[in-house]
Amino acid sequence: MFEVRFAEDGSVQLVGRFDAAQQERAKELLAGVTSSTIVDCQELAYISSAGLGVLLGLQKRLMDSGHRLKLVNLNPHIRELFRLAMFDAIFDIG
Amino acid sequence: MFAFLKARLPEGSADEETAFCVNLAAEELFTNMIRHNEGRGDHILLELEVSAPRVFFRFTDYDVAPFDPKSVPAVKLDSPLQERNPGGLGVHLVKSVVDRVTYEYQDRAMRVSAEKQRRR
C-alpha cells in the first residue's frame, strides 16, 4: 500500500511502501507539486531507489524554479538510505 | 515477493534493520534482473534461508543471456543536483546494506545471491 496525501497546510504526506511498483503512480500524484513543499514521511515505512528517483526528479524540477522540498520525520532506516545515497546533500531534511 | 519475504523474515526490533535491508536488496536485485536480463525465461526463482546468524536469498533467472553487473555505470554520488540521476543507485544501495552480493552465470541461468548478517 502506498498513498500520497495532500494536507490542508500544503504539506504532502507519503504513506506506506514506496517501491518500484508505485513509481509511475507516484510521479502522477506528485505532478501537482509546483512550489516549495514539506514532505512528511512519518508514515512512510519503506522506500527503494525507485522512490528515491521520483523524489530526486521532483526536487530537480522544483529547483529549476527556485523551489525545493523539505523532508521531515524520516524513520531511521530511510534516513540512513538518504545518507548512503548522499541525498542529504540534495534535500533539506528536518 | 514482498509478501513472501514478510511471511518468512524474522520479526522483532533486533531484526527490524535486517528485514528493511533484505527487502531493499531483494527489490533492487529483482528489478535489475527484469531490466537487464535478456532472454526467454518467464519466471524467476526466489530462495530464502533464514538462520541464526544471517539471512541469505538468491534469485535465479532461467534461459537468459549473460549479464555483467559491472557494466552498470557507477553512480556519481557527489554530482550536483542537476547532474544526479537514479541510474546505478540501486546497486550502490544493495552493496551498502547487505554484507555480500554474488553473481553467477551457468547453463544460461543467472543467479544473484545476497547475504545479510543479523544483529545479535
Backbone of each chain as ProteinMPNN parsed JSONL, in Angstrom:
{"seq_chain_A": "MFEVRFAEDGSVQLVGRFDAAQQERAKELLAGVTSSTIVDCQELAYISSAGLGVLLGLQKRLMDSGHRLKLVNLNPHIRELFRLAMFDAIFDIG", "coords_chain_A": {"N_chain_A": [[0.854, -1.19, 0.0], [0.556, 2.171, -0.871], [0.373, 5.629, -0.444], [-0.232, 9.035, -1.369], [-0.78, 11.849, 0.393], [-2.394, 14.952, 0.501], [-2.121, 17.573, 2.576], [-4.056, 20.032, 4.425], [-2.49, 22.173, 5.164], [-0.736, 22.455, 3.122], [1.375, 20.728, 3.036], [2.8, 17.549, 2.084], [2.034, 14.169, 2.532], [3.703, 11.123, 2.65], [2.796, 7.8, 2.538], [3.131, 4.495, 3.643], [4.505, 1.963, 1.537], [6.967, 2.788, -0.638], [7.772, 1.664, -3.421], [9.192, 0.097, -6.419], [6.937, -0.617, -7.854], [5.206, 1.417, -7.408], [6.127, 3.617, -8.663], [5.416, 4.994, -11.151], [2.794, 5.777, -10.62], [3.2, 7.395, -8.413], [4.684, 9.471, -9.523], [2.712, 10.662, -11.081], [0.889, 11.447, -9.09], [2.396, 13.301, -7.706], [2.813, 15.253, -9.507], [1.457, 17.6, -9.327], [2.764, 19.141, -7.493], [4.282, 22.128, -7.238], [5.682, 24.076, -5.981], [7.778, 25.149, -3.194], [7.73, 22.656, -0.729], [6.753, 20.865, 2.161], [7.515, 17.573, 2.897], [6.095, 15.071, 4.556], [7.242, 12.29, 6.155], [6.431, 10.609, 8.108], [4.714, 8.393, 8.137], [5.814, 6.826, 6.256], [6.97, 3.769, 5.458], [8.827, 2.413, 3.997], [11.208, 2.738, 1.372], [12.594, 2.538, -1.884], [15.237, 2.577, -4.388], [13.752, 3.318, -6.553], [11.684, 4.916, -5.543], [13.249, 6.897, -4.383], [14.286, 7.946, -6.691], [12.05, 9.154, -7.835], [11.562, 11.218, -6.003], [13.945, 12.586, -6.331], [13.712, 13.45, -9.001], [11.527, 15.158, -8.72], [12.579, 17.075, -6.968], [14.581, 18.175, -8.616], [13.029, 19.312, -10.622], [11.605, 21.232, -9.15], [13.698, 22.819, -8.206], [14.536, 24.064, -10.507], [12.808, 26.153, -10.699], [13.382, 27.62, -8.519], [12.459, 26.542, -6.152], [12.074, 24.083, -3.453], [12.09, 20.826, -1.881], [11.322, 19.928, 1.489], [12.112, 17.408, 3.639], [10.615, 15.673, 6.259], [10.485, 13.912, 9.428], [11.591, 11.345, 8.883], [11.99, 7.831, 9.133], [14.508, 5.932, 10.966], [15.748, 4.014, 9.278], [15.151, 4.82, 6.679], [16.221, 7.337, 6.756], [18.91, 6.652, 6.907], [19.238, 5.5, 4.388], [18.995, 7.758, 2.771], [21.308, 9.033, 3.544], [23.249, 7.211, 2.627], [22.811, 7.392, -0.092], [23.662, 9.862, -0.502], [21.768, 11.806, -0.538], [21.222, 13.543, 1.404], [22.623, 15.757, 0.91], [21.23, 16.955, -1.011], [18.589, 17.294, -0.392], [16.634, 19.218, 1.919], [16.562, 18.102, 5.121], [14.638, 17.55, 7.83]], "CA_chain_A": [[0.0, 0.0, 0.0], [1.27, 3.442, -0.885], [-0.527, 6.759, -0.672], [0.253, 10.408, -1.253], [-1.881, 12.66, 0.942], [-2.154, 16.397, 0.462], [-2.712, 18.142, 3.785], [-4.616, 21.388, 4.269], [-1.431, 23.171, 5.341], [0.107, 22.482, 1.927], [2.385, 19.677, 3.065], [2.461, 16.279, 1.438], [2.39, 13.018, 3.358], [3.933, 9.85, 1.967], [2.309, 6.776, 3.463], [3.234, 3.103, 3.222], [5.714, 1.43, 0.902], [7.232, 3.492, -1.902], [8.669, 0.766, -4.143], [9.209, 0.264, -7.873], [5.589, -0.775, -8.387], [4.463, 2.668, -7.184], [6.901, 4.703, -9.25], [4.685, 5.799, -12.133], [1.643, 6.384, -9.949], [3.699, 8.466, -7.545], [5.024, 10.618, -10.38], [1.452, 11.327, -11.448], [0.306, 12.079, -7.912], [3.237, 14.421, -7.267], [2.97, 16.21, -10.607], [0.836, 18.864, -8.945], [3.626, 19.894, -6.569], [4.979, 23.089, -8.095], [6.395, 25.081, -5.187], [8.437, 24.561, -2.019], [6.752, 21.826, -0.027], [7.215, 19.945, 3.206], [7.09, 16.188, 2.671], [6.079, 14.39, 5.846], [7.498, 10.858, 5.953], [6.116, 9.931, 9.374], [4.067, 7.099, 7.89], [6.492, 6.13, 5.161], [7.632, 2.622, 6.097], [9.858, 1.817, 3.145], [11.432, 3.369, 0.077], [13.717, 1.935, -2.611], [15.834, 3.543, -5.313], [12.687, 3.805, -7.436], [11.054, 6.037, -4.848], [14.243, 7.971, -4.266], [14.388, 8.568, -8.012], [10.888, 10.039, -8.025], [11.803, 12.421, -5.197], [15.045, 13.314, -6.97], [13.155, 14.128, -10.178], [10.68, 16.26, -8.254], [13.464, 18.116, -6.444], [15.229, 18.836, -9.757], [12.019, 20.147, -11.284], [11.322, 22.386, -8.297], [14.881, 23.688, -8.128], [14.578, 24.856, -11.735], [12.012, 27.362, -10.499], [13.758, 28.252, -7.254], [11.764, 25.921, -5.018], [12.682, 22.825, -3.035], [11.363, 20.009, -0.915], [11.904, 19.667, 2.802], [11.617, 16.119, 4.107], [10.605, 15.614, 7.723], [10.006, 12.696, 10.11], [12.058, 10.1, 8.265], [12.384, 6.817, 10.117], [15.973, 5.779, 10.94], [16.217, 3.222, 8.125], [15.047, 5.663, 5.478], [17.23, 8.393, 6.946], [20.199, 6.055, 6.564], [19.284, 5.368, 2.921], [19.279, 9.094, 2.229], [22.729, 9.295, 3.772], [24.025, 6.354, 1.725], [22.631, 7.903, -1.452], [24.101, 11.261, -0.431], [20.616, 12.675, -0.781], [21.153, 14.563, 2.458], [23.226, 16.972, 0.361], [20.321, 17.433, -2.058], [17.309, 17.66, 0.227], [16.583, 19.681, 3.306], [15.976, 17.037, 5.927], [14.392, 18.05, 9.174]], "C_chain_A": [[0.888, 1.237, 0.0], [0.271, 4.546, -1.191], [0.253, 8.057, -0.614], [-0.934, 11.236, -0.77], [-1.475, 14.126, 0.922], [-2.884, 17.026, 1.641], [-3.176, 19.577, 3.541], [-3.545, 22.464, 4.396], [-0.451, 23.214, 4.16], [1.186, 21.414, 1.91], [1.858, 18.415, 2.381], [2.891, 15.159, 2.361], [2.574, 11.791, 2.461], [3.616, 8.741, 2.965], [2.526, 5.383, 2.862], [4.567, 2.748, 2.603], [5.891, 2.036, -0.479], [8.264, 2.661, -2.674], [8.51, 0.955, -5.649], [7.809, 0.171, -8.476], [4.781, 0.516, -8.269], [5.051, 3.85, -7.948], [6.071, 5.604, -10.18], [3.487, 6.501, -11.497], [2.087, 7.556, -9.085], [4.071, 9.698, -8.363], [3.767, 11.398, -10.749], [0.878, 12.089, -10.262], [1.086, 13.324, -7.497], [3.419, 15.48, -8.353], [2.416, 17.581, -10.243], [1.659, 19.682, -7.964], [4.499, 20.831, -7.389], [5.72, 24.169, -7.306], [7.009, 24.39, -3.963], [7.416, 23.875, -1.121], [7.438, 21.006, 1.053], [6.639, 18.558, 2.92], [7.228, 15.446, 3.994], [6.178, 12.876, 5.629], [7.191, 10.036, 7.205], [5.548, 8.532, 9.151], [4.649, 6.375, 6.678], [7.338, 5.004, 5.769], [8.842, 2.151, 5.306], [9.99, 2.633, 1.866], [12.643, 2.681, -0.565], [14.28, 2.99, -3.56], [14.792, 4.104, -6.281], [11.994, 5.017, -6.814], [11.998, 7.207, -4.685], [14.37, 8.709, -5.598], [13.235, 9.525, -8.293], [11.099, 11.338, -7.244], [12.93, 13.262, -5.793], [14.533, 14.105, -8.178], [12.31, 15.33, -9.788], [11.544, 17.405, -7.726], [14.138, 18.884, -7.59], [14.257, 19.786, -10.454], [11.732, 21.401, -10.461], [12.492, 23.362, -8.264], [15.017, 24.563, -9.375], [13.804, 26.165, -11.583], [12.258, 27.98, -9.119], [13.062, 27.703, -6.034], [12.495, 24.648, -4.599], [11.795, 22.1, -2.034], [12.09, 20.021, 0.423], [11.268, 18.382, 3.326], [11.704, 16.057, 5.62], [10.102, 14.254, 8.2], [10.384, 11.403, 9.399], [12.388, 9.086, 9.355], [13.878, 6.529, 9.969], [16.497, 5.008, 9.723], [16.208, 4.061, 6.846], [16.048, 6.818, 5.553], [18.615, 7.886, 6.553], [20.329, 5.872, 5.04], [19.602, 6.706, 2.265], [20.748, 9.431, 2.407], [23.583, 8.478, 2.797], [23.96, 6.851, 0.28], [23.168, 9.331, -1.598], [22.984, 12.223, -0.829], [20.5, 13.733, 0.321], [21.85, 15.849, 2.016], [22.292, 17.64, -0.653], [19.009, 17.939, -1.472], [17.546, 18.328, 1.579], [15.904, 18.582, 4.098], [15.851, 17.517, 7.368], [14.027, 16.952, 10.138]], "O_chain_A": [[1.843, 1.335, 0.77], [-0.569, 4.414, -2.081], [1.259, 8.171, 0.087], [-1.963, 11.314, -1.442], [-0.353, 14.484, 1.283], [-4.113, 17.015, 1.699], [-2.753, 20.238, 2.593], [-3.668, 23.539, 3.81], [0.547, 23.933, 4.206], [1.844, 21.211, 0.889], [0.662, 18.249, 2.143], [3.991, 15.192, 2.913], [1.721, 11.47, 1.633], [4.108, 8.745, 4.094], [2.151, 5.125, 1.718], [5.623, 3.17, 3.075], [5.073, 1.828, -1.375], [9.466, 2.915, -2.596], [7.795, 1.848, -6.104], [7.524, 0.807, -9.491], [3.777, 0.683, -8.962], [4.524, 4.96, -7.882], [6.036, 6.823, -10.009], [3.201, 7.661, -11.793], [1.418, 8.588, -9.036], [3.808, 10.828, -7.952], [3.757, 12.629, -10.734], [0.436, 13.23, -10.4], [0.506, 14.287, -6.996], [4.1, 16.484, -8.141], [2.85, 18.6, -10.781], [1.286, 20.808, -7.637], [5.358, 20.382, -8.147], [6.315, 25.072, -7.893], [6.786, 23.202, -3.731], [6.373, 24.442, -0.797], [8.555, 20.52, 0.875], [5.434, 18.398, 2.726], [8.334, 15.224, 4.486], [5.311, 12.267, 5.003], [7.645, 8.9, 7.336], [5.866, 7.6, 9.89], [4.051, 5.438, 6.148], [8.296, 5.258, 6.499], [9.769, 1.563, 5.863], [9.004, 3.153, 1.344], [13.59, 2.295, 0.122], [13.858, 4.146, -3.541], [14.93, 5.226, -6.768], [11.751, 6.019, -7.487], [11.605, 8.365, -4.829], [14.538, 9.928, -5.634], [13.42, 10.574, -8.911], [10.845, 12.427, -7.76], [12.88, 14.492, -5.766], [14.873, 15.274, -8.357], [12.362, 16.38, -10.43], [11.27, 18.572, -8.006], [14.251, 20.108, -7.534], [14.611, 20.905, -10.823], [11.628, 22.499, -11.007], [12.301, 24.578, -8.291], [15.548, 25.671, -9.306], [14.102, 27.157, -12.249], [11.446, 28.76, -8.621], [13.073, 28.337, -4.98], [13.408, 24.187, -5.284], [10.887, 22.675, -1.433], [13.316, 20.113, 0.478], [10.047, 18.281, 3.441], [12.749, 16.353, 6.199], [9.395, 13.545, 7.483], [9.581, 10.473, 9.324], [12.989, 9.429, 10.373], [14.458, 6.857, 8.935], [17.568, 5.32, 9.202], [17.141, 4.011, 6.044], [16.639, 7.217, 4.549], [19.397, 8.612, 5.939], [21.406, 6.07, 4.478], [20.386, 6.773, 1.318], [21.364, 10.041, 1.532], [24.531, 9.001, 2.211], [24.93, 6.744, -0.47], [23.128, 9.92, -2.678], [23.226, 13.298, -1.378], [19.758, 14.705, 0.176], [21.702, 16.895, 2.648], [22.546, 18.761, -1.094], [18.402, 18.881, -1.983], [18.518, 18.043, 2.277], [14.788, 18.177, 3.774], [16.84, 17.844, 8.023], [13.789, 17.219, 11.316]]}, "seq_chain_B": "MFAFLKARLPEGSADEETAFCVNLAAEELFTNMIRHNEGRGDHILLELEVSAPRVFFRFTDYDVAPFDPKSVPAVKLDSPLQERNPGGLGVHLVKSVVDRVTYEYQDRAMRVSAEKQRRR", "coords_chain_B": {"N_chain_B": [[6.455, -10.872, -4.041], [7.279, -9.297, -1.839], [5.389, -10.038, 0.042], [5.992, -12.704, 0.353], [8.544, -12.474, 1.502], [7.925, -11.031, 3.829], [6.383, -12.829, 5.256], [8.244, -14.637, 6.039], [10.601, -13.54, 7.006], [12.53, -12.789, 9.96], [10.989, -11.351, 12.873], [10.679, -8.547, 15.163], [12.393, -6.106, 17.188], [15.198, -6.259, 17.05], [15.618, -7.365, 14.599], [14.585, -5.611, 12.837], [16.064, -3.828, 11.225], [17.438, -5.672, 9.663], [15.337, -6.858, 8.214], [14.392, -4.635, 6.766], [16.637, -4.033, 5.183], [16.983, -6.417, 3.747], [14.581, -6.533, 2.303], [14.936, -4.242, 0.72], [17.324, -4.849, -0.719], [16.476, -7.137, -2.07], [14.39, -6.118, -3.685], [15.824, -4.302, -5.318], [17.721, -5.956, -6.614], [16.047, -7.751, -7.915], [14.527, -6.061, -9.631], [16.598, -5.13, -11.195], [17.317, -7.473, -12.491], [15.046, -7.931, -14.068], [15.211, -5.667, -15.653], [17.695, -5.836, -16.977], [18.325, -8.472, -17.803], [18.396, -10.417, -20.674], [16.379, -12.545, -22.444], [14.42, -15.58, -22.658], [13.14, -16.528, -20.487], [10.324, -16.927, -18.316], [9.873, -16.793, -15.658], [11.144, -16.147, -12.378], [13.091, -17.582, -9.924], [12.929, -17.411, -6.415], [14.821, -17.952, -3.617], [15.029, -18.385, -0.12], [16.796, -18.239, 2.888], [16.742, -18.395, 6.264], [18.629, -18.091, 9.099], [20.198, -18.398, 12.343], [22.55, -16.736, 12.357], [22.303, -15.254, 9.988], [20.594, -13.86, 7.046], [19.914, -15.208, 3.972], [19.487, -14.907, 0.496], [18.474, -15.821, -2.831], [18.129, -15.107, -6.234], [17.126, -16.702, -9.212], [17.32, -16.523, -12.601], [16.121, -17.959, -15.446], [17.284, -19.255, -18.596], [18.51, -17.046, -19.908], [20.49, -14.448, -21.443], [23.996, -13.882, -20.819], [24.832, -11.497, -18.3], [26.738, -8.806, -17.341], [27.181, -7.481, -14.307], [28.959, -5.52, -13.721], [28.863, -3.859, -15.817], [27.012, -1.957, -15.401], [26.875, 1.471, -15.041], [28.747, 3.162, -12.528], [27.236, 4.92, -9.859], [27.26, 8.441, -9.557], [27.775, 9.904, -6.802], [28.456, 12.356, -5.761], [27.78, 14.303, -7.532], [26.502, 17.471, -8.755], [23.106, 18.527, -8.079], [21.544, 18.818, -10.514], [22.853, 17.142, -12.199], [22.553, 14.703, -11.137], [21.184, 11.433, -11.339], [18.9, 8.64, -11.046], [20.11, 6.308, -11.947], [22.018, 3.43, -11.393], [21.934, 3.77, -8.7], [20.512, 1.893, -7.208], [22.139, -0.442, -7.211], [24.331, 0.519, -5.816], [23.127, 1.016, -3.316], [22.381, -1.582, -2.579], [24.88, -2.83, -2.256], [25.667, -1.423, -0.054], [23.89, -2.067, 2.001], [23.773, -4.808, 2.444], [25.818, -7.67, 3.34], [27.149, -9.235, 1.535], [27.207, -9.735, -1.967], [26.648, -11.817, -4.71], [27.244, -12.766, -8.02], [26.406, -15.183, -10.438], [26.783, -17.076, -13.417], [25.55, -19.682, -15.264], [24.911, -22.368, -17.465], [22.988, -20.951, -18.946], [21.571, -19.712, -16.934], [21.06, -17.066, -14.721], [22.263, -16.217, -11.62], [21.743, -14.45, -8.684], [22.913, -13.717, -5.591], [22.503, -12.787, -2.143], [23.585, -11.774, 1.093], [22.862, -11.14, 4.452], [24.012, -10.305, 7.567], [22.584, -11.011, 10.733], [21.697, -8.842, 13.389], [22.935, -9.318, 16.649]], "CA_chain_B": [[7.781, -11.059, -3.468], [7.333, -8.699, -0.504], [4.561, -10.854, 0.931], [6.799, -13.905, 0.607], [9.597, -12.107, 2.452], [7.321, -10.611, 5.109], [5.901, -14.015, 5.973], [9.336, -15.528, 6.429], [11.722, -12.862, 7.664], [12.348, -12.701, 11.416], [10.379, -10.112, 13.361], [11.242, -8.059, 16.423], [13.162, -4.881, 16.995], [16.583, -6.559, 16.681], [15.661, -7.761, 13.199], [13.92, -4.605, 12.014], [17.009, -3.352, 10.223], [17.701, -6.786, 8.742], [14.189, -7.001, 7.321], [14.383, -3.481, 5.861], [17.751, -4.151, 4.234], [16.731, -7.554, 2.848], [13.531, -6.081, 1.387], [15.522, -3.292, -0.227], [18.252, -5.541, -1.615], [15.699, -8.034, -2.929], [13.715, -5.329, -4.721], [16.793, -3.727, -6.257], [18.315, -7.014, -7.435], [14.978, -8.285, -8.766], [14.203, -5.117, -10.71], [17.738, -5.12, -12.116], [17.208, -8.682, -13.326], [13.989, -7.675, -15.055], [15.64, -4.59, -16.54], [18.916, -6.091, -17.746], [18.487, -9.815, -18.353], [17.75, -10.616, -21.977], [16.179, -13.966, -22.661], [13.048, -16.032, -22.861], [12.566, -17.035, -19.244], [9.12, -16.201, -17.908], [9.732, -16.748, -14.216], [12.387, -16.011, -11.613], [13.008, -18.319, -8.659], [13.478, -16.76, -5.223], [15.076, -18.852, -2.492], [15.334, -17.627, 1.095], [17.257, -19.068, 4.004], [16.904, -17.598, 7.488], [19.258, -18.856, 10.172], [20.528, -17.526, 13.487], [23.5, -15.652, 12.09], [22.179, -14.491, 8.744], [19.539, -14.087, 6.058], [20.504, -15.41, 2.652], [18.49, -15.139, -0.547], [19.041, -15.957, -4.178], [17.243, -15.093, -7.4], [17.633, -17.391, -10.393], [16.587, -16.179, -13.823], [16.493, -19.037, -16.35], [17.298, -19.099, -20.046], [18.805, -15.641, -20.231], [21.846, -14.163, -21.914], [24.841, -13.416, -19.717], [24.812, -10.064, -17.997], [27.841, -8.433, -16.457], [26.721, -6.371, -13.454], [29.948, -4.433, -13.704], [28.6, -2.968, -16.951], [26.14, -0.858, -14.942], [27.741, 2.576, -14.644], [28.716, 3.51, -11.107], [26.51, 6.151, -9.578], [28.117, 9.563, -9.132], [27.041, 10.404, -5.638], [28.796, 13.728, -5.393], [27.442, 15.238, -8.615], [25.49, 18.473, -8.414], [21.729, 18.041, -8.214], [21.03, 18.733, -11.883], [23.532, 16.042, -12.9], [22.241, 13.427, -10.479], [20.046, 10.652, -11.811], [18.808, 7.452, -10.194], [20.802, 5.164, -12.529], [23.112, 2.862, -10.6], [21.742, 3.993, -7.27], [20.062, 0.653, -6.59], [23.3, -1.31, -6.998], [25.1, 1.136, -4.729], [22.426, 0.793, -2.044], [22.479, -3.005, -2.235], [26.233, -3.077, -1.723], [25.796, -0.739, 1.227], [23.015, -2.561, 3.076], [23.989, -6.233, 2.743], [27.232, -7.958, 3.585], [27.773, -9.865, 0.376], [26.396, -9.953, -3.172], [27.389, -12.686, -5.618], [26.61, -13.019, -9.318], [26.91, -16.378, -11.117], [26.076, -17.4, -14.665], [25.877, -21.044, -15.682], [23.84, -23.059, -18.199], [22.005, -19.92, -19.318], [20.829, -19.229, -15.758], [21.741, -16.01, -13.969], [21.941, -16.302, -10.195], [22.227, -13.342, -7.867], [22.722, -14.059, -4.178], [22.885, -11.751, -1.187], [23.635, -12.259, 2.471], [22.833, -10.084, 5.464], [24.192, -10.807, 8.923], [21.595, -10.5, 11.679], [22.247, -8.197, 14.597], [22.72, -10.212, 17.804]], "C_chain_B": [[7.842, -10.505, -2.029], [6.523, -9.52, 0.498], [5.306, -12.126, 1.319], [7.854, -13.604, 1.676], [9.01, -11.79, 3.823], [6.9, -11.826, 5.939], [7.043, -14.841, 6.552], [10.5, -14.852, 7.142], [11.471, -12.765, 9.155], [11.772, -11.346, 11.808], [11.004, -9.726, 14.696], [12.191, -6.916, 16.157], [14.598, -5.155, 16.556], [16.707, -6.889, 15.196], [15.011, -6.738, 12.265], [14.829, -4.12, 10.889], [17.294, -4.439, 9.189], [16.572, -6.901, 7.724], [14.146, -5.85, 6.309], [15.443, -3.659, 4.77], [17.537, -5.297, 3.251], [15.635, -7.199, 1.848], [14.116, -5.182, 0.304], [16.421, -4.017, -1.233], [17.497, -6.448, -2.577], [15.002, -7.242, -4.036], [14.71, -4.823, -5.76], [17.37, -4.809, -7.185], [17.285, -7.61, -8.384], [14.675, -7.336, -9.928], [15.372, -4.997, -11.692], [17.718, -6.337, -13.031], [16.185, -8.46, -14.439], [14.491, -6.683, -16.11], [16.759, -5.042, -17.479], [18.992, -7.469, -18.377], [17.716, -9.956, -19.654], [17.605, -12.119, -22.199], [14.707, -14.298, -22.728], [12.384, -16.518, -21.581], [11.342, -16.227, -18.828], [8.904, -16.263, -16.4], [11.118, -16.661, -13.578], [12.17, -16.717, -10.272], [13.63, -17.493, -7.536], [13.615, -17.801, -4.117], [15.511, -18.017, -1.297], [15.747, -18.585, 2.206], [17.491, -18.151, 5.203], [17.507, -18.493, 8.564], [19.664, -17.876, 11.268], [21.502, -16.409, 13.102], [23.156, -14.778, 10.894], [20.857, -14.755, 8.014], [20.224, -14.161, 4.7], [19.369, -15.555, 1.65], [19.164, -15.175, -1.908], [17.918, -15.915, -5.21], [17.911, -15.883, -8.519], [16.716, -17.069, -11.565], [17.064, -17.145, -14.902], [16.444, -18.604, -17.818], [17.487, -17.639, -20.465], [20.244, -15.522, -20.738], [22.685, -13.694, -20.729], [24.769, -11.908, -19.546], [25.929, -9.777, -17.006], [27.407, -7.249, -15.593], [27.711, -5.219, -13.402], [29.717, -3.455, -14.865], [27.657, -1.825, -16.57], [27.04, 0.28, -14.464], [27.614, 2.885, -13.151], [27.992, 4.842, -10.924], [27.5, 7.224, -9.113], [27.409, 10.307, -8.009], [27.304, 11.864, -5.341], [28.521, 14.731, -6.512], [26.474, 16.294, -8.117], [24.086, 17.956, -8.735], [21.313, 17.84, -9.66], [21.704, 17.628, -12.692], [23.256, 14.697, -12.254], [21.107, 12.735, -11.212], [20.056, 9.331, -11.06], [19.589, 6.249, -10.72], [21.973, 4.708, -11.663], [22.93, 3.0, -9.1], [21.352, 2.702, -6.549], [21.22, -0.271, -6.264], [24.152, -0.78, -5.849], [24.434, 0.873, -3.375], [22.529, -0.662, -1.607], [23.836, -3.3, -1.611], [26.39, -2.487, -0.328], [25.016, -1.418, 2.349], [23.129, -4.056, 3.341], [25.49, -6.493, 2.834], [27.923, -8.594, 2.393], [26.763, -10.019, -0.752], [27.239, -10.761, -4.144], [26.591, -12.895, -6.902], [27.239, -14.27, -9.921], [26.112, -16.576, -12.396], [26.527, -18.776, -15.107], [24.669, -21.665, -16.373], [22.67, -22.117, -18.499], [21.112, -19.479, -18.146], [21.686, -18.195, -15.027], [21.303, -16.103, -12.522], [22.566, -15.112, -9.464], [21.891, -13.665, -6.418], [23.148, -12.889, -3.297], [22.771, -12.31, 0.224], [23.679, -11.07, 3.421], [22.99, -10.72, 6.85], [23.132, -10.196, 9.832], [22.291, -9.897, 12.884], [21.939, -9.068, 15.798], [22.506, -9.403, 19.062]], "O_chain_B": [[8.379, -11.147, -1.126], [6.919, -9.678, 1.653], [5.254, -12.566, 2.468], [8.034, -14.369, 2.623], [9.533, -12.225, 4.849], [7.043, -11.841, 7.161], [6.832, -15.652, 7.454], [11.296, -15.516, 7.807], [10.32, -12.668, 9.581], [12.033, -10.331, 11.161], [11.765, -10.495, 15.282], [12.725, -6.768, 15.058], [15.165, -4.385, 15.781], [17.772, -6.714, 14.604], [14.9, -6.965, 11.061], [14.405, -4.018, 9.738], [17.38, -4.164, 7.992], [16.816, -7.025, 6.524], [13.89, -6.074, 5.126], [15.171, -3.459, 3.586], [17.863, -5.178, 2.07], [15.747, -7.53, 0.667], [13.824, -5.346, -0.881], [16.296, -3.824, -2.443], [17.833, -6.522, -3.759], [15.022, -7.652, -5.197], [14.45, -4.912, -6.96], [17.491, -4.599, -8.392], [17.606, -7.938, -9.526], [14.578, -7.768, -11.077], [15.159, -4.786, -12.886], [18.062, -6.24, -14.208], [16.44, -8.766, -15.604], [14.228, -6.841, -17.302], [16.768, -4.67, -18.652], [19.663, -7.632, -19.396], [16.526, -9.648, -19.72], [18.583, -12.865, -22.148], [13.856, -13.415, -22.839], [11.207, -16.878, -21.584], [11.316, -15.004, -18.966], [7.861, -15.831, -15.91], [12.122, -17.053, -14.173], [11.181, -16.471, -9.581], [14.721, -16.944, -7.687], [12.641, -18.448, -3.734], [16.27, -17.058, -1.442], [15.11, -19.616, 2.424], [18.329, -17.249, 5.159], [16.947, -19.538, 8.894], [19.488, -16.666, 11.125], [21.298, -15.256, 13.483], [23.666, -13.662, 10.788], [20.126, -15.701, 8.303], [21.01, -13.287, 4.333], [18.39, -16.25, 1.921], [20.256, -14.643, -2.107], [16.899, -16.593, -5.076], [19.113, -15.753, -8.748], [15.509, -17.309, -11.524], [18.246, -17.168, -15.244], [15.678, -17.724, -18.211], [16.725, -17.091, -21.263], [21.087, -16.384, -20.488], [22.149, -13.172, -19.752], [24.659, -11.153, -20.512], [26.042, -10.428, -15.968], [27.279, -6.133, -16.095], [27.35, -4.087, -13.08], [30.295, -2.369, -14.898], [27.516, -0.851, -17.31], [27.874, 0.081, -13.581], [26.519, 2.87, -12.59], [28.127, 5.761, -11.732], [28.445, 6.944, -8.376], [26.581, 11.192, -8.227], [26.471, 12.539, -4.737], [28.974, 15.874, -6.451], [25.714, 16.057, -7.177], [23.914, 17.059, -9.56], [20.777, 16.786, -10.001], [21.2, 17.221, -13.739], [23.679, 13.662, -12.768], [20.166, 13.391, -11.66], [21.079, 8.936, -10.501], [19.721, 5.255, -10.006], [22.81, 5.514, -11.256], [23.682, 2.417, -8.32], [21.796, 2.445, -5.43], [21.285, -0.825, -5.166], [24.632, -1.547, -5.014], [25.112, 0.544, -2.402], [22.737, -0.954, -0.429], [23.924, -3.942, -0.564], [27.161, -2.998, 0.485], [25.42, -1.36, 3.51], [22.633, -4.535, 4.36], [26.312, -5.657, 2.458], [29.143, -8.503, 2.254], [25.61, -10.385, -0.523], [28.403, -10.439, -4.381], [25.392, -13.17, -6.856], [28.462, -14.411, -9.921], [24.918, -16.282, -12.45], [27.717, -19.022, -15.303], [23.536, -21.504, -15.918], [21.507, -22.475, -18.317], [20.027, -18.938, -18.358], [22.866, -18.417, -14.754], [20.108, -16.072, -12.227], [23.752, -14.818, -9.613], [20.728, -13.862, -6.066], [24.03, -12.108, -3.655], [21.966, -13.199, 0.5], [24.435, -10.12, 3.218], [22.191, -11.569, 7.246], [22.817, -9.011, 9.721], [23.33, -10.379, 13.335], [20.804, -9.516, 15.959], [22.309, -9.973, 20.136]]}, "name": "protein", "num_of_chains": 2, "seq": "MFEVRFAEDGSVQLVGRFDAAQQERAKELLAGVTSSTIVDCQELAYISSAGLGVLLGLQKRLMDSGHRLKLVNLNPHIRELFRLAMFDAIFDIGMFAFLKARLPEGSADEETAFCVNLAAEELFTNMIRHNEGRGDHILLELEVSAPRVFFRFTDYDVAPFDPKSVPAVKLDSPLQERNPGGLGVHLVKSVVDRVTYEYQDRAMRVSAEKQRRR"}
